[in-house]
Amino acid sequence: MPKAYWIAHVTVTDPEPYQLYASGASAAFEKYNARILARGGQVEQLEGTGRPRNVVIEFDSMEQALACYHSEEYQAAKDHRKNAGIADLMIVEGA
């Protein structure tokens, strides 16, 4: 079964509530055995429109990645992000 990856591109507009989001999301990621591969750090935007914060999170399967996203824990955390940033998020199945 192929792994799956959350890929997020984020602009944080209000750091305080965004930190609440990050703390709550981390609890969901732990529950679903997610592994943070990239979070923040240096970015070299080569094409298209970029955002200053980029995140890649690995899951054991697409089912697990989707379950994490739809979980109560993640949805509660996501409520803190509503007015704290702009995010583009996708889940991609690995090769």
mmCIF file of the C-alpha atoms, coordinates in Angstrom:
data_MODEL
# 
_entry.id   MODEL 
# 
loop_
_atom_site.group_PDB 
_atom_site.id 
_atom_site.type_symbol 
_atom_site.label_atom_id 
_atom_site.label_alt_id 
_atom_site.label_comp_id 
_atom_site.label_asym_id 
_atom_site.label_entity_id 
_atom_site.label_seq_id 
_atom_site.pdbx_PDB_ins_code 
_atom_site.Cartn_x 
_atom_site.Cartn_y 
_atom_site.Cartn_z 
_atom_site.occupancy 
_atom_site.B_iso_or_equiv 
_atom_site.pdbx_formal_charge 
_atom_site.auth_seq_id 
_atom_site.auth_comp_id 
_atom_site.auth_asym_id 
_atom_site.auth_atom_id 
_atom_site.pdbx_PDB_model_num 
ATOM 1  C CA . MET A 1 1  ? 0.000   0.000  0.000   1.00 0.00 ? 1  MET A CA 1 
ATOM 2  C CA . PRO A 1 2  ? 1.510   3.362  -0.987  1.00 0.00 ? 2  PRO A CA 1 
ATOM 3  C CA . LYS A 1 3  ? 2.155   6.051  1.566   1.00 0.00 ? 3  LYS A CA 1 
ATOM 4  C CA . ALA A 1 4  ? 0.337   9.370  1.414   1.00 0.00 ? 4  ALA A CA 1 
ATOM 5  C CA . TYR A 1 5  ? 1.524   12.919 1.998   1.00 0.00 ? 5  TYR A CA 1 
ATOM 6  C CA . TRP A 1 6  ? -0.157  16.049 3.237   1.00 0.00 ? 6  TRP A CA 1 
ATOM 7  C CA . ILE A 1 7  ? 1.317   18.997 1.391   1.00 0.00 ? 7  ILE A CA 1 
ATOM 8  C CA . ALA A 1 8  ? 0.427   22.415 2.761   1.00 0.00 ? 8  ALA A CA 1 
ATOM 9  C CA . HIS A 1 9  ? 1.418   25.895 1.649   1.00 0.00 ? 9  HIS A CA 1 
ATOM 10 C CA . VAL A 1 10 ? 0.620   28.477 4.312   1.00 0.00 ? 10 VAL A CA 1 
ATOM 11 C CA . THR A 1 11 ? 0.772   32.195 4.974   1.00 0.00 ? 11 THR A CA 1 
ATOM 12 C CA . VAL A 1 12 ? 0.386   32.869 8.696   1.00 0.00 ? 12 VAL A CA 1 
ATOM 13 C CA . THR A 1 13 ? -1.472  36.141 9.279   1.00 0.00 ? 13 THR A CA 1 
ATOM 14 C CA . ASP A 1 14 ? -1.954  35.914 13.071  1.00 0.00 ? 14 ASP A CA 1 
ATOM 15 C CA . PRO A 1 15 ? 0.707   33.875 14.888  1.00 0.00 ? 15 PRO A CA 1 
ATOM 16 C CA . GLU A 1 16 ? -1.064  33.485 18.247  1.00 0.00 ? 16 GLU A CA 1 
ATOM 17 C CA . PRO A 1 17 ? -4.142  31.525 17.096  1.00 0.00 ? 17 PRO A CA 1 
ATOM 18 C CA . TYR A 1 18 ? -2.004  29.771 14.498  1.00 0.00 ? 18 TYR A CA 1 
ATOM 19 C CA . GLN A 1 19 ? 0.089   28.375 17.353  1.00 0.00 ? 19 GLN A CA 1 
ATOM 20 C CA . LEU A 1 20 ? -3.115  26.949 18.876  1.00 0.00 ? 20 LEU A CA 1 
ATOM 21 C CA . TYR A 1 21 ? -3.817  25.302 15.531  1.00 0.00 ? 21 TYR A CA 1 
ATOM 22 C CA . ALA A 1 22 ? -0.294  23.865 15.350  1.00 0.00 ? 22 ALA A CA 1 
ATOM 23 C CA . SER A 1 23 ? -0.499  22.425 18.868  1.00 0.00 ? 23 SER A CA 1 
ATOM 24 C CA . GLY A 1 24 ? -3.852  20.768 18.249  1.00 0.00 ? 24 GLY A CA 1 
ATOM 25 C CA . ALA A 1 25 ? -2.835  19.483 14.830  1.00 0.00 ? 25 ALA A CA 1 
ATOM 26 C CA . SER A 1 26 ? 0.301   17.921 16.310  1.00 0.00 ? 26 SER A CA 1 
ATOM 27 C CA . ALA A 1 27 ? -1.872  15.837 18.634  1.00 0.00 ? 27 ALA A CA 1 
ATOM 28 C CA . ALA A 1 28 ? -3.876  14.564 15.635  1.00 0.00 ? 28 ALA A CA 1 
ATOM 29 C CA . PHE A 1 29 ? -0.686  13.783 13.719  1.00 0.00 ? 29 PHE A CA 1 
ATOM 30 C CA . GLU A 1 30 ? 0.651   11.773 16.647  1.00 0.00 ? 30 GLU A CA 1 
ATOM 31 C CA . LYS A 1 31 ? -2.608  9.795  16.907  1.00 0.00 ? 31 LYS A CA 1 
ATOM 32 C CA . TYR A 1 32 ? -2.375  8.833  13.219  1.00 0.00 ? 32 TYR A CA 1 
ATOM 33 C CA . ASN A 1 33 ? 1.380   8.042  13.260  1.00 0.00 ? 33 ASN A CA 1 
ATOM 34 C CA . ALA A 1 34 ? 2.225   10.913 10.927  1.00 0.00 ? 34 ALA A CA 1 
ATOM 35 C CA . ARG A 1 35 ? 5.830   11.887 10.312  1.00 0.00 ? 35 ARG A CA 1 
ATOM 36 C CA . ILE A 1 36 ? 6.723   15.533 9.700   1.00 0.00 ? 36 ILE A CA 1 
ATOM 37 C CA . LEU A 1 37 ? 9.156   15.602 6.764   1.00 0.00 ? 37 LEU A CA 1 
ATOM 38 C CA . ALA A 1 38 ? 9.260   19.370 6.260   1.00 0.00 ? 38 ALA A CA 1 
ATOM 39 C CA . ARG A 1 39 ? 7.770   22.229 8.271   1.00 0.00 ? 39 ARG A CA 1 
ATOM 40 C CA . GLY A 1 40 ? 8.838   25.793 7.739   1.00 0.00 ? 40 GLY A CA 1 
ATOM 41 C CA . GLY A 1 41 ? 12.483  26.176 6.878   1.00 0.00 ? 41 GLY A CA 1 
ATOM 42 C CA . GLN A 1 42 ? 14.155  27.737 3.894   1.00 0.00 ? 42 GLN A CA 1 
ATOM 43 C CA . VAL A 1 43 ? 12.194  27.822 0.625   1.00 0.00 ? 43 VAL A CA 1 
ATOM 44 C CA . GLU A 1 44 ? 13.379  28.512 -2.891  1.00 0.00 ? 44 GLU A CA 1 
ATOM 45 C CA . GLN A 1 45 ? 10.253  29.270 -4.965  1.00 0.00 ? 45 GLN A CA 1 
ATOM 46 C CA . LEU A 1 46 ? 11.063  28.290 -8.528  1.00 0.00 ? 46 LEU A CA 1 
ATOM 47 C CA . GLU A 1 47 ? 7.690   28.429 -10.302 1.00 0.00 ? 47 GLU A CA 1 
ATOM 48 C CA . GLY A 1 48 ? 4.121   29.436 -9.568  1.00 0.00 ? 48 GLY A CA 1 
ATOM 49 C CA . THR A 1 49 ? 2.787   31.209 -6.528  1.00 0.00 ? 49 THR A CA 1 
ATOM 50 C CA . GLY A 1 50 ? 4.424   30.336 -3.239  1.00 0.00 ? 50 GLY A CA 1 
ATOM 51 C CA . ARG A 1 51 ? 3.735   30.842 0.432   1.00 0.00 ? 51 ARG A CA 1 
ATOM 52 C CA . PRO A 1 52 ? 6.325   31.412 3.151   1.00 0.00 ? 52 PRO A CA 1 
ATOM 53 C CA . ARG A 1 53 ? 5.488   28.269 5.181   1.00 0.00 ? 53 ARG A CA 1 
ATOM 54 C CA . ASN A 1 54 ? 5.473   24.829 3.555   1.00 0.00 ? 54 ASN A CA 1 
ATOM 55 C CA . VAL A 1 55 ? 4.731   21.517 5.233   1.00 0.00 ? 55 VAL A CA 1 
ATOM 56 C CA . VAL A 1 56 ? 5.047   17.884 4.121   1.00 0.00 ? 56 VAL A CA 1 
ATOM 57 C CA . ILE A 1 57 ? 3.655   15.165 6.394   1.00 0.00 ? 57 ILE A CA 1 
ATOM 58 C CA . GLU A 1 58 ? 3.934   11.448 5.650   1.00 0.00 ? 58 GLU A CA 1 
ATOM 59 C CA . PHE A 1 59 ? 1.240   8.889  6.503   1.00 0.00 ? 59 PHE A CA 1 
ATOM 60 C CA . ASP A 1 60 ? 1.293   5.123  6.051   1.00 0.00 ? 60 ASP A CA 1 
ATOM 61 C CA . SER A 1 61 ? -1.679  5.245  3.641   1.00 0.00 ? 61 SER A CA 1 
ATOM 62 C CA . MET A 1 62 ? -4.191  7.518  1.952   1.00 0.00 ? 62 MET A CA 1 
ATOM 63 C CA . GLU A 1 63 ? -6.875  6.152  4.281   1.00 0.00 ? 63 GLU A CA 1 
ATOM 64 C CA . GLN A 1 64 ? -4.849  7.125  7.341   1.00 0.00 ? 64 GLN A CA 1 
ATOM 65 C CA . ALA A 1 65 ? -4.130  10.612 5.946   1.00 0.00 ? 65 ALA A CA 1 
ATOM 66 C CA . LEU A 1 66 ? -7.819  11.207 5.239   1.00 0.00 ? 66 LEU A CA 1 
ATOM 67 C CA . ALA A 1 67 ? -8.859  9.819  8.627   1.00 0.00 ? 67 ALA A CA 1 
ATOM 68 C CA . CYS A 1 68 ? -6.485  12.258 10.320  1.00 0.00 ? 68 CYS A CA 1 
ATOM 69 C CA . TYR A 1 69 ? -7.862  15.200 8.335   1.00 0.00 ? 69 TYR A CA 1 
ATOM 70 C CA . HIS A 1 70 ? -11.469 14.308 9.143   1.00 0.00 ? 70 HIS A CA 1 
ATOM 71 C CA . SER A 1 71 ? -10.756 13.452 12.796  1.00 0.00 ? 71 SER A CA 1 
ATOM 72 C CA . GLU A 1 72 ? -12.322 15.413 15.646  1.00 0.00 ? 72 GLU A CA 1 
ATOM 73 C CA . GLU A 1 73 ? -8.848  16.352 16.843  1.00 0.00 ? 73 GLU A CA 1 
ATOM 74 C CA . TYR A 1 74 ? -7.742  17.877 13.562  1.00 0.00 ? 74 TYR A CA 1 
ATOM 75 C CA . GLN A 1 75 ? -11.049 19.608 12.852  1.00 0.00 ? 75 GLN A CA 1 
ATOM 76 C CA . ALA A 1 76 ? -10.975 21.209 16.317  1.00 0.00 ? 76 ALA A CA 1 
ATOM 77 C CA . ALA A 1 77 ? -7.422  22.419 15.666  1.00 0.00 ? 77 ALA A CA 1 
ATOM 78 C CA . LYS A 1 78 ? -8.391  23.686 12.220  1.00 0.00 ? 78 LYS A CA 1 
ATOM 79 C CA . ASP A 1 79 ? -10.982 25.993 13.790  1.00 0.00 ? 79 ASP A CA 1 
ATOM 80 C CA . HIS A 1 80 ? -8.073  28.003 15.280  1.00 0.00 ? 80 HIS A CA 1 
ATOM 81 C CA . ARG A 1 81 ? -6.587  28.499 11.810  1.00 0.00 ? 81 ARG A CA 1 
ATOM 82 C CA . LYS A 1 82 ? -9.714  30.104 10.287  1.00 0.00 ? 82 LYS A CA 1 
ATOM 83 C CA . ASN A 1 83 ? -8.614  33.683 10.968  1.00 0.00 ? 83 ASN A CA 1 
ATOM 84 C CA . ALA A 1 84 ? -4.934  32.980 11.529  1.00 0.00 ? 84 ALA A CA 1 
ATOM 85 C CA . GLY A 1 85 ? -3.715  32.198 8.057   1.00 0.00 ? 85 GLY A CA 1 
ATOM 86 C CA . ILE A 1 86 ? -4.306  31.249 4.462   1.00 0.00 ? 86 ILE A CA 1 
ATOM 87 C CA . ALA A 1 87 ? -3.599  27.639 3.567   1.00 0.00 ? 87 ALA A CA 1 
ATOM 88 C CA . ASP A 1 88 ? -3.657  25.412 0.538   1.00 0.00 ? 88 ASP A CA 1 
ATOM 89 C CA . LEU A 1 89 ? -3.710  21.744 1.597   1.00 0.00 ? 89 LEU A CA 1 
ATOM 90 C CA . MET A 1 90 ? -3.747  18.562 -0.450  1.00 0.00 ? 90 MET A CA 1 
ATOM 91 C CA . ILE A 1 91 ? -3.170  14.888 0.186   1.00 0.00 ? 91 ILE A CA 1 
ATOM 92 C CA . VAL A 1 92 ? -1.104  13.077 -2.435  1.00 0.00 ? 92 VAL A CA 1 
ATOM 93 C CA . GLU A 1 93 ? -0.718  9.323  -2.714  1.00 0.00 ? 93 GLU A CA 1 
ATOM 94 C CA . GLY A 1 94 ? 2.879   8.193  -3.013  1.00 0.00 ? 94 GLY A CA 1 
ATOM 95 C CA . ALA A 1 95 ? 4.277   6.268  -5.967  1.00 0.00 ? 95 ALA A CA 1 
# 
